[in-house]
Amino acid sequence: MKPIPEPIKIQIFGKPKNLGIDASKIDCSTVSLQSDKYVCFREQIDRFTHIYVVYGEKYSAVCRLKNLTSCEFAVMNPSLQLIAILGDENLEVWDLQTESPKRYFDTTNHPVIFYKWIDINNILILTHQRMLISWNIGENYELFKLQHFRHSDRQQMRMVSDYFTSMMLLYNVHQQKTEVYSAVTACFLHFKPNANAKPCTLLCFVGRDSFYGWMIHIENLSKHGCSFVKKAISFSFPQRRRDDFPVAMQANDKYGILFVITSHGYLHVFDVNDSICLYEGMFSSFPVVLLTAYKDSGIVCVNEMGCIVTAVIDEEEIISCLSISLKNKSAVMKFARRCNLPGAEGLFSWEFWDLCNNGEYYRAAELAAIIHMDTLATARIIEYLHSVKLGKKEPNPLCCSEQLGDMLKKYDNILAWSAYLRAGSYSKAIECLAEKYQLNSADLIGDKNCTKEDYISIFQQIVNNQKSQV
């Protein structure tokens, strides 16, 4: 029997008992997850600390550091085999290949609350003295003074990979300015509202909306040239999960979505562009401790049993599944078009004929032009739009113009050539043919409508462009 398709692929890898780790001791202070490449477990036995680094395609390989005398926390480098170990007096960077210290930062005068790798060369450190330290492990470090960071606030903080419980500090390095938010979890999203828009840097954080409700706040941090408007997405949990709450959130830049994990192990996926929930389902049978981005289309987490769980968008099935589960078909079509995902052919065809039946032929023609689909870009469709009877003052939906040719060129070179030719834009028509090396046809058009120098220069430009691409 063929399995029922799901929009999200969930897989479970590795178990702590296979490593010899006591699962009852796994929490956010003994596990770190800096990237999807390494998962780091820390175990205290008597006076010694053992570190287990799990890695590999299926998280089946293990690297061990045993019998460390001083280790309060350990965080792996996101890409390199380097691990940052916090001891009593130093923050040390160890090389796992040689199993020896490589660099160290003296924490005697800078007691550490929290630290993480912000790239492969730099570690960000938060201290008890209200200082934010950026330490380049190969060079020196920079100090930044945090404002609005009171002594009482320290007691409310826990060392967690990507968030502080109940309160969040946002520090602007360029303006040296700190803002305080009431949030349980937060992340940054680099988002493009559409193909032609400039990318935006969005701050996304989750806070209380009501006694039982929650809200995702989305603010645009890009001040120039970005059209994204501040948004808020409200959501709540069903009666059987009234005591559930969000514990972590991860952004996905590729699709413009947010993964939200709850304390009961449920996964919620939200589309930022249309402010809707795309998916809700069970992710882990046990509470999630930490999570981060997985490859470019999902998340990876560690639960309280020490299992490594991944959730990945199924590009082949997600649109088909959303077409059935969501009532908002327009949002599904926009999501499919923005992310260039298959499965929306039926929806687009339905919308096309619905527009035609309502007499909106221009919008139907525009839809057929911008959607690169065999079901719409056919001679039958074009012939149909040519043959529709319009009122005296209605514009022809297929009136050829250079603008229509530019639109078509993104999807179909031959259709674009036809539009350019009928619109009298001969240089662009020649360019379409030259790109396909149909030089005889281009030469014929050039002789009739351009000077010889015009179309020879077009050929030369096409050749130069293709050389540079090679």
Residue, then its C-alpha position, 0 to 999 in steps of 0.5 A: m500500500k502506498p504511504i500517505p504523502e506528508p508535507i514534512k519528512i520527519q526522521i529520527f537518528g541516534k540514541p544516547k544509550n548507543l553512546g553510553i550516555d545517561a538520558s536522564k541527564i540530558d537538558c539544555s545545559t548538557v547538550s549544544l547544537q550550534s549547527d546541523k553538522y555536529v551535536c555535542f553531549r556533555e556528561q559529568i561522572d564524579r570529578f571528570t567530564h566526558i564530551y561526545v560529538v556526534y556527526g555524519e550524514k546520519y549522525s552515526a560517527v562519534c568523537r570523544l573527549k574524556n576525563l576533562t577536569s574542568c568543563e561547565f559547557a561545550v559548543m562545537n564550531p559550526s563547520l570546523q573540528l573545533i570545540a569551545i569549552l568553558g572551564d573555571e578560569n578560561l574559555e578554551v578552543w580545542d582541536l578535536q583532531t589533536e585533542s589539545p587546546k588551541r586558543y584560550f580566553d581568560t574569563t577571570n575578570h569576565p565571568v561568562i553567562f552565555y557564549k556561542w559561535i557566530d561564525i567559524n572564527n568568532i565567538l560571542i560572549l555575554t558576561h556578568q558585567r553587562m558586557l558583550i564580547s566578540w572574540n576572534i580566536g585568531e586575534n583580539y576581542e572587542l567589548f560592547k557595553l549593554q544598556h538596560f541590562r539590570h542585575s535582577d535580569r541575570q537571575q531570569m536567564r538560562m543558558v540556551s542556544d538561541y534564546f533567553t527565557s521570558m526576556m530577549l535583548l536585541y543589541n545593535v552593534h553599529q548603533q551600540k543600542t540595546e532593546v528589550y523584548s518580552a519573548v520566549t524565543a526569537c530568530f532572524l529571517h532574511f526574506k524576499p517578498n517577491a522575486n524583484a524585491k530587495p531582501c529584508t532582515l526580519l526580527c521574529f519573536v514569540g510572546r504572549d497574546s492572551f492567557y491561552g494565546w500566543m503571537i509571533h511578532i515580525e519586525n523589519l530591521s532593514k530601513h532602506g529599500c525593503s517593502f516588508v510591513k510589520k506583521a503579527i501572527s496569532f495562534s493558540f493550542p487546542q483544549r487538550r494542549r492548554d498547558d503547551f507553549p513555544v520553546a524554540m523557533q527557527a527561520n528558513d530563508k529559502y522558503g520564508i517560513l518559521f518552524v515553531i516547536t512546543s514543549h509537548g513536541y509539536l511542530h508548527v510551520f508559518d508562512v511569513n508572507d501571508s501570515i498563515c499556519l501551513y502545517e501542524g503536527m507531532f514532531s517528537s514524542f518527548p520535549v525538545v531541548l534544542l534545535t537549529a537549521y538543517k541543510d537548507s529546507g528544515i530543522v534538526c533538534v535534540n529531545e530530552m531522550g537524546c534522540i536527534v530528530t530532523a524535519v524537512i520540507d518535502e518539495e514534491e508533496i507540500i503543495s499537493c498536501l496544502s491544497i487539500s488541508l488549507k481553505n486559502k487556495s490563493a495563499v497556497m498558489k502564492f507560496a508555490r509561485r514564490c518558492n517555485l514548488p511543483g504541485a500547484e498546476g491544478l490550482f493555477s488552471w482552476e484560477f485561470w478558467d475562473l478568471c476567464n468565466n468572470g470576464e477578467y481576460y487580461r488577468a487570465a492572460e497575465l497569469a498564463a504568461i508568468i506561470h511557466m506551466d505546460t497546462l497554461a502555455t499552450a497554443r490552445i490557450i493562446e488561441y482561446l484568448h485571441s478569440v474571446k469577444l470583448g467590449k468596444k472599450e476593453p483592451n485586447p488581453l494578448c495585445c503584443s508589447e515589449q513589456l509582454g515580451d520581457m515578461l514572457k522571456k523569463y519563461d519561454n524564449i520563443l513566445a517572447w520572440s513572437a511578442y517582440l516581433r509583433a510589437g515591433s521590438y526587432s532588436k529584442a526579437i533578434e536577441c532571442l533568436a541569437e541566444k538560440y543560435q538561429l542566426n539565419s532567421a535573425d539575419l532575415i529579421g535584421d535585413k528587413n528591420c534593422t541596419k546591418e551594424d545593429y544586429i551584428s552588434i547584438f550578436q557580438q553582445i550575446v557571444n560576449n555574455q555567454k563567454s563571461q558566463v562560461 
